[in-house]
Amino acid sequence: MSDLSTLILIAGILVLLGSATIAVRILRRQTDSVINPAILETFRRRVYAWWILFSALAAALLLGKWVTIILFGLIAFWALREFITLTPTRPGDVPTLHLVFYVFAPLQFILVGLENYDLYSIVIPVYAFLIIPAPIAMSGDYKRFLERTAKIQCALLICVYCLSYAPALLTLDFPAPNADAQTASLQAATDTAVKASIEPATLANPANPADPPSARSLNTTGLLLFFILIVQLSDVLQYAWGQLPSRHVIAPTVSPSRTWEGLVGGTISVSLAGAAFCWATPFPPWLAALMSTAIALMGFAGGLTMSAIKRDRGVKDYGTLVEGHGGVLDRIDSICFAAPVFFHLTRCLLPYL
């Protein structure tokens, strides 16, 4: 499932992480460093989290598509658990939660692995959303019914449905030539051949009449790595630009660290980085930059939205699995919001590339 460009990208990411780790250790030993210790510690924790994420992802990608999908499925399961833990539930919610955790969540990733887009694109937002309220209503417990139902649906949408579009990138490919166009072309060639008394098959496909036109191969592992890399770079660059002395915080009561300077500066910077890494994608540099811009904006929206949910629940982090930097959902919130947008943009653009 991997090729030389993917291996080069993996090696490059690991080198960058190694360099960042060394730089952090050197700066921490300097007592007269001009860098704020709190900022340095935040960066150290992010690098630690990136080591875990990229190491697991690289190993899964090298082992194959299904291993990668299972990895994302486990991440989604844990993120869903963190989200539901913060949500007040009642005994009447238990049957619905069983459906969410043990039916709809695994089913979503199984359908992704089977490359059944027609089903995995609608199972959760249509069927799951319609089924979820029924067992709660059947329990007879109507207290905060709408609130409880909406929170379970929101958890399933963000933690499972949206995240599943990241490994779904592995199922993309260039579409085969349009069948109707092929038929019309062959018919025209046949008519010409009859008039010229030439073999139709030879005219239709002189090289090998038996071989139908085929789609080009897409480096999907490189595409997934590109997506994850851009999401993580966007997070750190927005944070770095947000440390400028002149700060204009976007939503002080929700996330004091997210500023307009960080959003604009980080988005522009990550767009340039996306253009530089376009060789890992099917996009030309200008389009890779635009796709990176979309990823950055959606990642920002995801981080801000999930921060608002944490403030609403009165907690600082979603969990404590990642040492010093909260839970799994704290690290993948940007991925969850950016994945479906990047997937569908790529899917729509592939026929034109």
C-alpha positions as CSV (number, residue, x, y, z in Angstrom):
1,M,0.0,0.0,0.0
2,S,3.0,2.3,0.3
3,D,5.3,3.6,-2.4
4,L,8.6,5.5,-2.4
5,S,7.0,9.0,-2.1
6,T,5.0,7.8,1.0
7,L,8.1,6.4,2.6
8,I,9.9,9.7,1.9
9,L,7.1,11.6,3.5
10,I,7.0,9.4,6.6
11,A,10.8,9.7,6.9
12,G,10.6,13.5,6.5
13,I,7.9,13.8,9.2
14,L,9.9,11.7,11.6
15,V,13.0,13.8,11.0
16,L,11.0,17.0,11.6
17,L,9.6,15.5,14.9
18,G,13.1,14.5,15.9
19,S,14.5,18.0,15.2
20,A,11.6,19.5,17.1
21,T,12.3,17.2,20.1
22,I,16.0,18.1,20.1
23,A,15.3,21.8,19.8
24,V,12.9,21.7,22.8
25,R,15.4,19.9,25.0
26,I,18.1,22.5,24.1
27,L,15.8,25.4,24.8
28,R,14.6,23.9,28.2
29,R,18.2,23.7,29.4
30,Q,18.9,27.4,28.7
31,T,17.9,29.4,31.8
32,D,18.2,32.7,30.0
33,S,15.9,31.7,27.1
34,V,13.8,34.5,25.7
35,I,10.9,32.0,25.0
36,N,8.1,32.0,27.6
37,P,8.5,28.7,29.6
38,A,4.7,28.1,29.4
39,I,4.8,28.3,25.6
40,L,7.8,26.0,25.4
41,E,6.0,23.5,27.7
42,T,2.9,23.6,25.5
43,F,5.0,23.0,22.4
44,R,6.8,20.1,24.2
45,R,3.5,18.4,24.9
46,R,2.3,18.9,21.4
47,V,5.5,17.3,20.0
48,Y,5.0,14.4,22.4
49,A,1.4,13.9,21.2
50,W,2.6,14.1,17.6
51,W,5.1,11.3,18.2
52,I,2.3,9.1,19.3
53,L,-0.1,10.0,16.5
54,F,2.4,9.8,13.6
55,S,4.2,6.7,14.8
56,A,0.9,4.8,15.1
57,L,-0.4,6.1,11.8
58,A,2.8,5.4,9.9
59,A,2.9,1.8,11.3
60,A,-0.8,1.3,10.4
61,L,-0.3,2.7,6.9
62,L,2.6,0.4,6.2
63,L,0.6,-2.6,7.4
64,G,-2.3,-1.9,5.1
65,K,-5.7,-0.2,4.6
66,W,-7.7,-2.3,7.1
67,V,-5.1,-1.8,9.9
68,T,-5.4,1.9,9.3
69,I,-9.2,1.8,9.4
70,I,-9.1,-0.2,12.6
71,L,-6.7,2.3,14.2
72,F,-9.1,5.2,13.4
73,G,-12.0,3.1,14.6
74,L,-10.3,2.6,18.0
75,I,-9.5,6.3,18.2
76,A,-13.1,7.1,17.3
77,F,-14.4,4.7,20.0
78,W,-12.2,6.3,22.6
79,A,-13.1,9.8,21.6
80,L,-16.8,8.9,21.7
81,R,-16.3,7.5,25.2
82,E,-14.7,10.8,26.3
83,F,-17.5,12.8,24.8
84,I,-20.3,10.7,26.3
85,T,-18.5,10.7,29.7
86,L,-19.0,14.5,29.9
87,T,-22.7,14.2,28.9
88,P,-25.2,13.6,31.6
89,T,-27.1,10.4,30.9
90,R,-30.0,8.5,32.5
91,P,-30.9,4.8,32.7
92,G,-33.2,5.2,29.8
93,D,-30.3,6.1,27.5
94,V,-28.4,2.8,28.0
95,P,-30.0,0.9,25.1
96,T,-29.3,3.8,22.8
97,L,-25.7,4.1,24.0
98,H,-25.3,0.3,23.3
99,L,-26.5,0.9,19.7
100,V,-24.1,3.8,19.3
101,F,-21.0,2.1,20.7
102,Y,-21.5,-1.4,19.4
103,V,-23.5,-1.1,16.2
104,F,-23.3,2.2,14.5
105,A,-19.7,3.1,15.4
106,P,-18.1,-0.2,14.1
107,L,-20.5,-0.4,11.2
108,Q,-19.4,3.0,9.9
109,F,-15.7,1.9,9.7
110,I,-16.6,-1.5,8.3
111,L,-18.5,0.3,5.5
112,V,-15.5,2.6,4.9
113,G,-13.3,-0.5,4.6
114,L,-15.7,-2.1,2.1
115,E,-15.5,1.2,0.2
116,N,-19.3,1.5,0.1
117,Y,-19.7,5.3,-0.1
118,D,-23.4,5.1,-0.8
119,L,-23.9,3.6,2.7
120,Y,-21.3,5.1,4.9
121,S,-22.2,8.6,3.8
122,I,-25.8,8.3,5.0
123,V,-26.0,5.5,7.7
124,I,-25.2,7.8,10.6
125,P,-26.7,11.2,9.6
126,V,-29.9,9.5,8.3
127,Y,-30.6,6.1,9.9
128,A,-28.8,6.4,13.2
129,F,-30.2,9.9,13.8
130,L,-33.7,8.6,13.2
131,I,-33.2,5.4,15.4
132,I,-31.4,7.0,18.3
133,P,-34.4,8.8,19.9
134,A,-36.8,5.8,19.7
135,P,-35.2,3.6,22.5
136,I,-35.0,6.7,24.8
137,A,-38.7,7.4,24.2
138,M,-39.6,3.8,24.7
139,S,-38.0,3.9,28.2
140,G,-40.7,6.4,29.2
141,D,-38.1,8.8,30.6
142,Y,-38.9,12.2,29.0
143,K,-36.8,14.4,31.3
144,R,-34.4,16.6,29.1
145,F,-35.3,14.2,26.3
146,L,-34.4,16.6,23.5
147,E,-31.1,17.6,25.2
148,R,-30.0,14.0,25.8
149,T,-30.9,12.9,22.3
150,A,-29.1,15.8,20.7
151,K,-25.9,15.2,22.7
152,I,-25.7,11.6,21.7
153,Q,-26.3,12.5,18.1
154,C,-23.7,15.2,18.3
155,A,-21.2,12.8,19.8
156,L,-21.8,10.2,17.1
157,L,-21.6,12.7,14.3
158,I,-18.3,14.4,15.4
159,C,-16.4,11.4,16.9
160,V,-17.4,8.7,14.5
161,Y,-18.9,10.0,11.3
162,C,-16.7,12.9,10.7
163,L,-13.5,11.1,11.8
164,S,-14.2,8.2,9.5
165,Y,-13.6,10.4,6.5
166,A,-9.9,10.5,7.3
167,P,-9.3,6.7,6.6
168,A,-11.9,7.0,3.8
169,L,-9.3,8.9,1.9
170,L,-7.6,5.5,1.3
171,T,-10.6,4.4,-0.7
172,L,-10.4,7.3,-3.3
173,D,-9.1,6.8,-6.8
174,F,-9.2,8.5,-10.1
175,P,-12.5,7.7,-11.8
176,A,-12.5,5.5,-14.9
177,P,-13.3,7.3,-18.2
178,N,-17.0,8.0,-18.6
179,A,-18.8,4.9,-19.9
180,D,-21.1,6.8,-22.1
181,A,-18.2,8.7,-23.7
182,Q,-16.5,5.4,-24.3
183,T,-19.5,3.9,-26.0
184,A,-20.0,7.0,-28.2
185,S,-16.3,7.0,-29.2
186,L,-16.4,3.3,-30.0
187,Q,-19.6,3.7,-32.1
188,A,-18.0,6.5,-34.0
189,A,-14.9,4.5,-34.6
190,T,-17.0,1.5,-35.8
191,D,-18.8,3.7,-38.3
192,T,-15.6,5.0,-39.6
193,A,-14.1,1.5,-39.8
194,V,-17.1,0.2,-41.7
195,K,-16.8,3.0,-44.3
196,A,-13.0,2.4,-44.6
197,S,-13.2,-1.4,-44.4
198,I,-10.9,-1.4,-41.4
199,E,-11.2,-3.7,-38.4
200,P,-13.3,-1.8,-35.7
201,A,-11.3,-3.3,-32.8
202,T,-8.0,-2.1,-34.2
203,L,-9.3,1.4,-34.7
204,A,-10.8,1.6,-31.2
205,N,-7.7,0.4,-29.4
206,P,-4.8,-0.2,-31.7
207,A,-2.4,-1.2,-28.8
208,N,-4.5,-3.9,-27.3
209,P,-8.1,-4.2,-28.3
210,A,-8.9,-6.5,-25.3
211,D,-7.8,-4.0,-22.7
212,P,-10.5,-1.4,-21.6
213,P,-9.5,2.1,-20.5
214,S,-8.4,2.1,-16.9
215,A,-8.2,4.7,-14.2
216,R,-4.9,6.2,-13.0
217,S,-3.6,5.1,-9.6
218,L,-3.8,7.5,-6.7
219,N,-1.3,7.5,-3.9
220,T,-3.9,7.4,-1.1
221,T,-1.4,6.8,1.7
222,G,0.4,10.0,0.8
223,L,-2.9,11.8,0.6
224,L,-3.9,10.7,4.1
225,L,-0.4,11.6,5.5
226,F,-0.6,15.0,3.8
227,F,-4.0,15.7,5.4
228,I,-2.9,14.8,8.9
229,L,0.4,16.7,8.5
230,I,-1.5,19.9,7.3
231,V,-4.0,19.6,10.2
232,Q,-1.2,19.4,12.8
233,L,0.9,22.1,11.2
234,S,-2.1,24.3,11.1
235,D,-2.7,23.9,14.8
236,V,0.9,24.7,15.8
237,L,1.3,27.6,13.3
238,Q,-2.0,29.2,14.4
239,Y,-0.8,28.9,18.0
240,A,2.6,30.3,17.1
241,W,1.2,33.3,15.2
242,G,-1.3,33.8,18.1
243,Q,1.6,34.7,20.4
244,L,2.3,38.0,18.7
245,P,2.4,41.0,21.1
246,S,-0.6,42.6,19.3
247,R,-3.3,40.0,20.0
248,H,-7.0,40.2,19.0
249,V,-8.7,37.2,20.7
250,I,-11.7,35.9,18.7
251,A,-13.7,34.4,21.5
252,P,-12.1,35.2,24.9
253,T,-14.6,33.3,27.0
254,V,-14.3,30.2,24.8
255,S,-10.6,30.0,23.9
256,P,-8.3,32.8,25.0
257,S,-5.4,31.5,22.9
258,R,-7.2,31.7,19.5
259,T,-6.6,35.0,17.9
260,W,-7.2,36.7,14.5
261,E,-3.5,37.0,14.1
262,G,-3.1,33.3,14.7
263,L,-5.9,32.4,12.3
264,V,-4.7,34.5,9.4
265,G,-1.0,34.0,9.9
266,G,-1.4,30.3,10.5
267,T,-3.7,29.8,7.5
268,I,-1.3,31.6,5.1
269,S,1.7,29.7,6.4
270,V,0.1,26.3,6.2
271,S,-1.1,27.1,2.7
272,L,2.5,27.7,1.6
273,A,3.5,24.4,3.4
274,G,0.7,22.6,1.5
275,A,2.0,23.9,-1.8
276,A,5.5,22.6,-0.9
277,F,4.1,19.2,-0.1
278,C,1.9,19.0,-3.2
279,W,4.1,16.1,-4.6
280,A,2.4,13.8,-2.0
281,T,-1.0,14.6,-3.5
282,P,-2.7,14.6,-6.9
283,F,-3.0,18.4,-6.8
284,P,-0.9,21.1,-8.5
285,P,0.8,23.5,-6.0
286,W,-1.9,26.2,-6.3
287,L,-4.7,23.7,-5.6
288,A,-2.8,22.0,-2.8
289,A,-2.5,25.5,-1.2
290,L,-6.2,26.1,-1.5
291,M,-7.0,22.6,0.0
292,S,-4.6,23.4,2.8
293,T,-6.5,26.7,3.4
294,A,-9.8,24.7,3.6
295,I,-8.2,22.3,6.1
296,A,-6.8,25.1,8.2
297,L,-10.2,26.9,8.4
298,M,-12.2,23.8,9.2
299,G,-9.6,22.7,11.8
300,F,-9.9,26.1,13.4
301,A,-13.7,25.8,13.5
302,G,-13.4,22.3,15.0
303,G,-11.0,23.4,17.8
304,L,-13.1,26.4,18.7
305,T,-16.4,24.4,18.6
306,M,-15.0,21.7,20.8
307,S,-13.6,24.3,23.2
308,A,-17.1,25.8,23.5
309,I,-18.4,22.3,24.4
310,K,-15.8,21.9,27.1
311,R,-16.7,25.3,28.6
312,D,-20.3,24.4,28.5
313,R,-19.5,21.2,30.5
314,G,-17.2,23.1,32.8
315,V,-14.0,21.0,32.1
316,K,-10.6,21.9,30.9
317,D,-9.9,18.8,28.8
318,Y,-11.9,15.9,27.4
319,G,-9.7,13.3,29.1
320,T,-6.2,12.5,30.5
321,L,-5.0,9.8,28.1
322,V,-2.4,12.0,26.4
323,E,0.1,13.1,29.2
324,G,-0.1,16.8,29.9
325,H,-2.4,17.6,27.0
326,G,-5.8,16.2,27.7
327,G,-7.6,13.3,26.0
328,V,-7.8,11.9,22.5
329,L,-10.6,14.2,21.5
330,D,-8.5,17.2,22.5
331,R,-5.9,16.1,19.9
332,I,-8.3,15.1,17.0
333,D,-10.9,17.9,17.2
334,S,-9.4,19.6,14.1
335,I,-9.1,16.3,12.2
336,C,-12.8,15.5,12.9
337,F,-14.0,18.8,11.4
338,A,-11.6,19.0,8.5
339,A,-11.8,15.3,7.3
340,P,-15.2,15.3,5.7
341,V,-14.6,18.6,3.9
342,F,-11.2,17.6,2.6
343,F,-12.6,14.2,1.5
344,H,-15.5,15.6,-0.4
345,L,-13.5,18.3,-2.0
346,T,-10.9,15.8,-3.2
347,R,-13.6,13.4,-4.4
348,C,-15.3,16.1,-6.4
349,L,-12.0,17.4,-7.9
350,L,-10.4,14.1,-8.9
351,P,-12.3,13.8,-12.2
352,Y,-10.7,17.1,-13.3
353,L,-7.1,16.3,-12.3
